[in-house]
Structures are given as C-alpha cells and as structure tokens.
C-alpha cells in the first residue's frame, strides 16, 4: 500500500465519519447544554468530549472485529444492518422536523447549568454513537494492511480534533452559520450520510450474492 492508497483510505474514512459524527450540529447542542457554565469549564468539557469520543472510536477500530467474531456476526450482516441504520440517520438529518436530533426537554433542563455534559450526551451518543461506531468497524474490516489501519486511526483522530475545535468555538459557529445556514448544512450532510448508508447496504448485498454464488458452485 503506497502513499496514494493511504490518502484514499484516510479521505474516505474522514469524510464518512465527519458526515456521520456531524460535529457542527453537535456544537450547537453543546451551546444549549453548557449554558450557564464559565468559559474555562466549557473549554474543558469540549476537550474531554473529543478525547472520550476518540477513545471510543479507536477502541472499536481495534477490537470491532473481535466483538463481531465473539457474537458470530459477519461483516456482511453488519454492512446491511449498519447501512439501514445510517440511512435512517440520513433521513433524520434531511427531515429534522420529523426526526429531530435533540434531547427531551425534561432532560435538557436537567443538563443545563454548571453541569458536566462532556461524556453524556456530547461524547456518547452524539459524537460516537451507533452510526459512527458501525462505520468505524466496517472500514476497519476492509483494512488490507497495517497502513490502512493507520489511515483509519489518523482519520478518527482528525475528526475528533475538528470536533474539539468546533465545540470549543461553538458560540462562534452558531453565530457564523445562523439558523438558515445550519438547516442547509444539516440537509447536505444528511444527503451524504444517506448515500453512505445506501452504499453500505449495496456492498453487503453484493458480498452476500458473491458468497451464495461461491457456496452454490
């Protein structure tokens, strides 16, 4: 695997994870949940959320296949099931009124104030939820060399660094994009996520068809 392949794996991993993690949208939620906390605490929570989410994704990048093997789950099944879930995520982002990425109002009241929201709900499930974990495992399962793993790990770290920057400057992001900008970006990211989910399903079905063909031969 050469430098070009490394860049390709990194680019695919980064764009896929960034679209699914969607740190821009999460940063807006972070503004609401961290309201009432001093600036230094918000900065600390932003860093902690990024570190925890990075740790979760790196853990599944390394141990994801072991978990699948333990439960007897094939990568084909994960591709199809994960693809369906990611398609659902895409629809949620494209149609936020029907599927709004938010917290129950009662929970929001409980979180607001000088409360540490970095781990729950920011890191988990917003930054490193089922969609991001599934995507990480699927990309890791396709890694053909150590360099591929390094590309994936580098992409995870890069996404988490960007997430940290956006969370740390969440107020500026909200002010810069505005309501219309956020809605537009959410729909564009949702379309990308939807396409990623469909591609996962198609890859799974194709692999299933090949496997059935080999068994029937």
N, C-alpha and C positions, 0 to 999 in steps of 0.2 A: 504493500500500500504506500503510494507516494504522497507528496505534498498536496497535489491536486485532489486526490481522494480524501485526504484528511480535511481539507477545506470544504469539500462537498458534504461529508458527514456532519461536520460542525455546522454548516449553514442549514442543512435540513433539520438537525436536532434543535438548533437555536430558534429558528423561525417557528417550528412546530410547537415547542414548549412555550415560547413567548406568547403565541396566539392563544394557547390553552390556559396558561397561567394568568394572562391578561392583567399585568401589574398596574396598568393605568387605571382600570376600573376599580381595582382593589385599593389603590391610593386614595380614591375619592371616598370610599367606605371608611378608610383609615382616618380621614379628616373628621368624619362624623363621630366615630367611636372614641377618638383621642381628644375630643373637645373637652376643655377644662384641665387638661394636663399641661404642665410647664414645657417650654420648648426643649429643654435638655432631656426630659423624660420621653418626649415624642421621638427625638433622635435616637435614644437608646432602644426604644421599642421597635423602631424601623430597622435598626441593625440586628436586633435579636430575631425579629420575624424573618429577615432574609437568611440569617445563619441557620435557623431551625428548618426552614423550608429547603434550604440547600442540603442540609444533613439528611432530611427525609428522602429527597430525590436521589441523592448519591447512594444511600442505603439500598434503595430498590434497584438502582442501576447495577449494583454489585451482587445483591442477593435475590433479585427478582426471579431469575430462572430457578434457583433453589426452591423458592416458595412454590412456583408452578409445578416443579417435579414432585415436591412433597405431597401436593394435593392432586397430583395426576392430571393437571390441566395442560393441554397442548397449546403451543403458541398460535395455532390456527383458531382454536376456541377463543383465546384472548383477543386475537385480532378482530374477530367478528363481534364478540361481546363488547370489547373496548370501543370498537368503531361505532356501534349502536349508541353507546353512552355518550361518545364525543359528538355524534350527530345531534343528540338531544341537547348537549351543551350549546352547540351552534345555534339551534332553534331558540334556546333561551336568550342568547345574546342578540339575535336578529329581532325577536319579538319580546322585548323586555317587559311589556305590559302584561303579557300572559305568563311569562316566566321571569320574574324579577330577581336579579342577583342581589339579595339584600338579607337582612336579618329581621326576624319577627320584631315588631315594635316593642313588645314587652322586653325581649332580650336586649334590644338597643338601649332601652332605659337602664337596664342592669349594667351594661358595659360602659355607658357614658360616665364621664368624670375622671378622676385621677385613678384609673384602674389599668392594669397591665393587660392590653389586648393583643400583645405581640404574638403569643403562641396560639391561643384560641381567641378569636376565629381568624386572625390575619394569616399566620403561617399555615395553620390547618383549620379549615379546609380551603381557604381562598387561594393561597399561593401554591400549596402542594396537596391538592385534592385528588380524588379518584382519577380524573381525566389526565392530570399531569403524571401521576404515578403509572397509569396504564401506558401512556405514551413513552415514558422512560423505559419501562420493561420491554415494550415492543421494539424500540430502537436498539436496546442492549441485546435483544435476542438475535438481531440481524448483524451484530458486530462480527466481522470476519477476522479481526486481528486485534492485538493489544493497542495498536494505534487508533483503531476505531473506537475502542473504549475510552481512550484518552480524549478523542474528539468529542465524544458524548459528555464525558465528565467536564471538559472545558466549556461546552455549551451550557451545561447546568449551572456551573459557577458564573458564567457570563450573564445568564438570565437572572440569577439571584442578585448579582451586583447591580444590574439595571433596576431590579425590583427595589433594592435598598435605596438607590438614588431617588427613584420616584416616590417612595414612601417618605423619605427624609425631606423631600420638597413637595409634598402632597398639596399644600395650600397653593403653591405657585402653579402646579399642574392644573388644579381646578380652576384657578383664575385665568390661566392662559387659554385653555380649551373652551371653557364656558359650557353651558348646557347643550347647545346645538352641536358643538364640536365633540363633546363626549358621546352624544347619541350617534353621530356619524361614525366615529371611530369604533364604537361598540358594534355597529352593524357590519362594518368592514371586517373587523376581527372575527365576528360571528360567522361570516361567509367563509373565511379562511378555515376556521375550526370545523365548519360543516363539511368542507371539501376534504379536510384531513380525515375526518371520521368515515366518509364515503370511501376514500382510498383504502383505509384500513380494512373495511368490510370487503371491498373488491379483492384486495390482496389475500384475505383469509379465504374467500370463496374460491379464488384461483388455486391457492395452495391445497385446499380440500379436494378440488377437482383433480389436480395432479396426483394427490395421494390415493384417491379412489381409482384412478386410472392405473397406477402402479400396482395396487392390490389386485385389480382385475386382470392384469397382464399375466 
